[in-house]
Amino acid sequence: MHVLVTGGTGFLGINVIQQCLDKGWSVTATHRKSSNVDALKTLSVALLEVDMLDRDNLITMFPEDIDVVFHIAGDTNMWTPNNDKQYQANVVATSNLVDAAIAKKVSRFIHTSSIAAYGFHDDIITEKTQSKALISSVNYIKTKFQGEQVVKTAVVEGKLDAVILNPCAIMGPHDRHNWSQLFTMIKHGTLPGVPAGEGSYCHVREVAAAHITAVEKGGKGENYILAGVDHAFLEVVSKIGVLVGKKTPSSAIPSWVLRAVARVQYWVSLITHKEPSMTPEKALMVTKRVAASSEKAVSELGYNDKVPIDDMLDDCYQWLKAEKLL
């Protein structure tokens, strides 16, 4: 099996690559010219520098013998001035990659989306939940949904065999820029406060394993939500505080306060042209409750959604220490 992975330099991407290699598969990892590929150079993978926004060049550079594509690359921007760049990364690049996969007759396309593609809901989100993404004020939510639609359109037209995965909040080793930032802020006492939201947390090991299983067991054109254990942000912060030996806040910041601060910082950013630490989009994302069911993925992909939050946090913590990042 020869697989192509986009986003291989990222948190989830490198975990997927490692599990592909464990199965004896050959891996080609795409990357941008500006990407740090040091971690990938330690693995037995072929590196392919390519601009995914250049459709014709992507098709030309795309290897002829790829069996499966894992499209993991994406833009998680939460600042309005970067919205166009995000649309290009999450929608246009996906469209170009789909075209390349069709042109090269790829057998299966695994598309990594996000629970965000469903938008915000008061009830538990399932694969049957009607998406509210297009009415959201958060561009990330819109573009993740739009990227899914590109893939689904190709499936409906009979041009592509694809599976869509929707992970919730992913934690674990190789996290350099996501939840790992909490460890750093808490250790150095720079955490400004704790938002009042709550989410569903999943271990990166299990999310990566679901990608591998989806190659053979995923239903064509089907979505699979990869949820996990539900916890309030305050509880997660408290557990990290215990790991790093630092005191953490005992109560959450009222949502209206956080959103007001975010609005002020946003207007200031329009003058300074520097992304603020808290944007209205970020404030909205971290003050909402996101609860989802992964029953379908458990049943059809054998996905494990029961990993305790303490195990996820400890795995991330131990990796950060081993890499001297904490």
C-alpha positions as CSV (number, residue, x, y, z in Angstrom):
1,M,0.0,0.0,0.0
2,H,1.3,3.4,-1.0
3,V,-0.4,6.3,0.8
4,L,-0.1,10.1,0.5
5,V,-0.6,12.2,3.6
6,T,-1.2,16.0,3.6
7,G,-0.5,17.8,6.9
8,G,2.1,15.3,7.8
9,T,4.2,17.9,9.7
10,G,1.2,18.5,12.0
11,F,0.0,16.9,15.3
12,L,-2.5,14.4,13.8
13,G,-0.6,13.9,10.6
14,I,2.6,12.6,12.1
15,N,0.6,10.2,14.3
16,V,-1.2,8.8,11.2
17,I,2.1,8.5,9.4
18,Q,3.6,6.5,12.2
19,Q,0.7,4.1,12.2
20,C,0.9,3.7,8.5
21,L,4.5,2.8,8.7
22,D,3.7,0.3,11.5
23,K,1.5,-1.5,9.0
24,G,4.3,-1.6,6.5
25,W,2.8,0.9,4.1
26,S,4.9,3.3,2.0
27,V,4.2,6.9,2.8
28,T,4.6,10.1,0.8
29,A,4.1,13.2,2.9
30,T,3.4,16.6,1.2
31,H,4.6,19.8,2.7
32,R,4.9,23.5,1.9
33,K,8.2,25.1,1.1
34,S,8.1,26.9,4.5
35,S,7.2,23.8,6.6
36,N,9.5,22.4,9.2
37,V,10.1,18.8,8.1
38,D,12.7,17.8,10.7
39,A,10.3,15.4,12.5
40,L,9.5,13.7,9.2
41,K,13.1,13.3,8.3
42,T,13.5,10.9,11.2
43,L,10.9,8.6,9.6
44,S,11.0,6.5,6.5
45,V,8.8,8.7,4.4
46,A,9.2,10.3,1.0
47,L,8.8,14.1,1.1
48,L,6.9,16.0,-1.6
49,E,7.1,19.7,-1.6
50,V,4.1,21.0,-3.4
51,D,1.8,24.1,-3.5
52,M,-1.7,22.6,-3.1
53,L,-3.2,25.9,-4.4
54,D,-1.6,25.3,-7.8
55,R,-4.0,22.7,-9.2
56,D,-2.1,21.9,-12.4
57,N,1.2,21.6,-10.6
58,L,-0.4,19.4,-7.9
59,I,-1.8,17.0,-10.5
60,T,1.6,16.9,-12.2
61,M,3.5,16.3,-9.0
62,F,1.1,13.8,-7.6
63,P,2.6,10.3,-7.6
64,E,1.2,7.8,-10.1
65,D,0.9,4.8,-7.7
66,I,-1.0,6.2,-4.7
67,D,-3.6,3.9,-3.3
68,V,-5.0,6.1,-0.5
69,V,-4.9,9.8,0.3
70,F,-5.2,11.0,3.9
71,H,-6.1,14.7,3.6
72,I,-5.3,16.0,7.1
73,A,-3.9,19.5,6.2
74,G,-6.1,22.4,7.2
75,D,-6.1,26.0,8.5
76,T,-7.5,26.5,12.0
77,N,-7.3,30.3,11.9
78,M,-9.5,32.2,14.3
79,W,-8.8,35.8,13.2
80,T,-11.0,37.5,10.6
81,P,-8.2,39.1,8.5
82,N,-7.0,35.6,7.7
83,N,-10.3,34.4,6.5
84,D,-9.5,34.4,2.7
85,K,-6.3,32.5,3.3
86,Q,-8.2,30.0,5.4
87,Y,-10.8,29.5,2.6
88,Q,-8.0,28.8,0.2
89,A,-6.5,26.2,2.5
90,N,-9.6,24.5,3.6
91,V,-11.7,24.6,0.5
92,V,-9.7,25.4,-2.6
93,A,-6.8,23.2,-1.7
94,T,-9.2,20.4,-0.9
95,S,-10.9,20.8,-4.3
96,N,-7.5,20.7,-6.0
97,L,-6.4,17.6,-4.1
98,V,-9.7,15.9,-5.0
99,D,-9.1,16.6,-8.6
100,A,-5.6,15.2,-8.4
101,A,-6.9,12.0,-6.6
102,I,-9.5,11.6,-9.4
103,A,-7.0,12.2,-12.1
104,K,-4.6,9.6,-10.7
105,K,-7.4,7.1,-9.9
106,V,-6.8,6.9,-6.2
107,S,-8.7,4.0,-4.6
108,R,-9.8,5.7,-1.4
109,F,-9.7,9.3,0.0
110,I,-9.8,9.8,3.7
111,H,-10.8,13.4,4.5
112,T,-10.1,14.8,8.0
113,S,-12.8,17.3,8.8
114,S,-13.8,18.4,12.3
115,I,-16.8,18.4,14.6
116,A,-16.8,22.1,13.9
117,A,-18.3,21.3,10.5
118,Y,-21.6,20.7,12.2
119,G,-21.7,24.2,13.8
120,F,-23.0,24.8,17.4
121,H,-25.8,22.7,18.8
122,D,-27.4,22.5,22.2
123,D,-28.1,18.7,21.8
124,I,-25.6,15.9,21.3
125,I,-24.2,16.0,17.7
126,T,-24.5,12.8,15.6
127,E,-23.9,12.2,11.9
128,K,-27.6,12.8,11.4
129,T,-27.4,16.3,12.9
130,Q,-28.2,19.1,10.4
131,S,-25.2,21.3,10.1
132,K,-25.5,25.0,11.1
133,A,-22.0,25.8,9.8
134,L,-23.1,28.2,7.1
135,I,-24.9,30.5,9.6
136,S,-21.9,30.6,11.9
137,S,-19.8,33.8,12.4
138,V,-16.7,31.6,12.7
139,N,-15.0,31.2,9.3
140,Y,-13.2,28.0,10.4
141,I,-16.6,26.3,11.0
142,K,-17.9,27.4,7.5
143,T,-14.8,26.4,5.6
144,K,-14.6,22.9,7.3
145,F,-18.1,22.3,6.2
146,Q,-17.4,23.7,2.7
147,G,-14.4,21.4,2.4
148,E,-16.6,18.4,3.3
149,Q,-19.0,19.4,0.6
150,V,-16.3,19.4,-2.1
151,V,-15.5,15.8,-1.2
152,K,-19.1,14.7,-1.0
153,T,-19.9,16.2,-4.3
154,A,-17.2,14.2,-6.0
155,V,-18.6,11.1,-4.2
156,V,-22.1,11.8,-5.4
157,E,-20.9,12.3,-9.0
158,G,-19.3,8.9,-8.8
159,K,-15.8,10.2,-9.3
160,L,-14.3,9.5,-5.8
161,D,-14.5,6.9,-3.0
162,A,-14.1,9.0,0.1
163,V,-14.7,8.8,3.9
164,I,-15.1,11.9,6.1
165,L,-13.9,11.9,9.7
166,N,-15.0,14.5,12.2
167,P,-12.7,14.5,15.3
168,C,-13.5,16.5,18.4
169,A,-10.7,18.0,20.6
170,I,-7.6,15.9,20.0
171,M,-4.9,15.4,22.7
172,G,-1.7,13.4,23.0
173,P,1.9,13.3,21.9
174,H,3.4,15.4,19.1
175,D,1.1,18.3,20.0
176,R,3.3,21.4,19.6
177,H,0.6,24.1,18.9
178,N,-2.8,23.0,20.2
179,W,-3.7,22.0,23.7
180,S,0.0,21.8,24.5
181,Q,-0.1,25.6,24.8
182,L,-2.1,25.3,27.9
183,F,0.7,23.4,29.6
184,T,3.2,26.2,28.8
185,M,0.9,29.0,29.9
186,I,-0.1,27.2,33.2
187,K,3.6,26.4,34.0
188,H,4.7,29.9,33.4
189,G,1.7,31.6,35.0
190,T,0.6,33.3,31.8
191,L,-2.9,31.8,31.6
192,P,-5.3,34.8,31.6
193,G,-8.2,32.8,32.8
194,V,-10.4,29.8,32.1
195,P,-13.4,29.9,29.7
196,A,-16.7,28.5,30.8
197,G,-17.1,26.0,27.9
198,E,-16.8,22.3,27.8
199,G,-15.8,19.8,25.1
200,S,-15.4,16.2,24.0
201,Y,-11.7,15.0,24.1
202,C,-10.2,12.2,22.2
203,H,-6.7,10.6,22.2
204,V,-4.7,11.2,19.0
205,R,-3.6,7.6,19.0
206,E,-7.3,6.5,18.6
207,V,-8.1,9.2,16.1
208,A,-5.1,8.1,14.0
209,A,-6.2,4.4,14.3
210,A,-9.7,5.4,13.1
211,H,-8.1,6.9,10.0
212,I,-6.3,3.6,9.2
213,T,-9.4,1.5,9.8
214,A,-11.5,3.8,7.7
215,V,-9.4,2.7,4.6
216,E,-11.0,-0.7,4.7
217,K,-14.2,-0.3,6.8
218,G,-15.4,3.2,6.2
219,G,-18.6,3.6,4.3
220,K,-18.3,5.4,1.0
221,G,-19.4,9.0,1.4
222,E,-20.1,8.5,5.1
223,N,-19.2,10.8,8.0
224,Y,-17.8,9.4,11.3
225,I,-17.7,11.5,14.4
226,L,-14.7,10.8,16.6
227,A,-15.7,12.0,20.0
228,G,-14.5,11.0,23.5
229,V,-14.9,11.9,27.1
230,D,-16.7,15.2,28.0
231,H,-15.1,17.7,30.4
232,A,-15.4,21.4,31.3
233,F,-12.3,23.5,30.4
234,L,-12.0,24.3,34.1
235,E,-11.5,20.6,34.9
236,V,-8.9,20.2,32.1
237,V,-6.9,23.2,33.3
238,S,-7.0,21.9,36.9
239,K,-5.6,18.6,35.8
240,I,-2.8,20.2,33.9
241,G,-2.0,22.3,36.9
242,V,-1.5,19.2,39.0
243,L,0.8,17.7,36.3
244,V,3.0,20.8,36.1
245,G,2.8,21.6,39.8
246,K,1.1,25.0,39.5
247,K,-2.0,26.5,41.0
248,T,-4.9,27.2,38.6
249,P,-8.0,29.3,38.8
250,S,-10.9,27.8,40.8
251,S,-13.6,29.4,38.7
252,A,-14.3,30.2,35.0
253,I,-14.5,33.6,33.5
254,P,-18.1,34.6,32.7
255,S,-18.6,34.1,29.0
256,W,-19.8,37.7,28.5
257,V,-16.6,39.1,30.0
258,L,-14.4,36.9,27.7
259,R,-16.4,38.0,24.6
260,A,-16.1,41.6,25.6
261,V,-12.4,41.4,26.0
262,A,-12.1,39.6,22.6
263,R,-14.1,42.3,20.9
264,V,-11.8,45.1,22.3
265,Q,-8.7,43.1,21.3
266,Y,-10.1,42.6,17.8
267,W,-10.6,46.3,17.2
268,V,-7.1,47.0,18.5
269,S,-5.7,44.4,16.1
270,L,-7.2,46.2,13.1
271,I,-4.9,49.1,14.0
272,T,-1.8,47.1,15.0
273,H,-2.3,44.4,12.3
274,K,-1.2,41.8,14.9
275,E,-3.3,38.8,15.7
276,P,-4.6,39.2,19.3
277,S,-4.4,36.5,21.9
278,M,-8.2,36.4,22.1
279,T,-10.4,37.0,19.1
280,P,-14.2,37.0,19.0
281,E,-14.0,33.6,17.1
282,K,-11.8,32.1,19.8
283,A,-14.1,33.4,22.5
284,L,-17.1,31.9,20.9
285,M,-15.4,28.5,20.4
286,V,-14.3,28.2,24.0
287,T,-17.5,29.4,25.7
288,K,-19.7,26.9,23.9
289,R,-20.6,23.4,24.9
290,V,-19.6,20.8,22.3
291,A,-20.9,17.3,23.0
292,A,-21.0,14.6,20.3
293,S,-21.6,10.9,19.9
294,S,-19.1,8.6,18.3
295,E,-21.4,5.5,18.4
296,K,-21.3,5.0,14.7
297,A,-17.4,5.1,14.6
298,V,-17.3,2.7,17.6
299,S,-19.6,0.3,15.8
300,E,-18.3,0.4,12.3
301,L,-14.6,1.4,12.7
302,G,-13.9,-0.1,16.2
303,Y,-13.0,3.4,17.4
304,N,-12.1,3.7,21.1
305,D,-13.8,6.8,22.6
306,K,-13.2,5.8,26.2
307,V,-9.6,6.9,26.8
308,P,-9.6,8.9,30.2
309,I,-8.7,12.5,30.0
310,D,-5.9,11.9,32.5
311,D,-4.2,9.5,30.1
312,M,-4.4,12.0,27.2
313,L,-3.0,14.8,29.3
314,D,-0.2,12.6,30.8
315,D,0.8,11.3,27.3
316,C,1.0,14.9,26.1
317,Y,2.9,16.0,29.2
318,Q,5.5,13.2,29.0
319,W,6.1,13.9,25.3
320,L,6.5,17.6,25.9
321,K,9.1,16.9,28.6
322,A,10.9,14.4,26.5
323,E,11.2,16.9,23.7
324,K,12.3,19.6,26.2
325,L,9.3,21.8,25.2
326,L,8.2,22.2,28.7
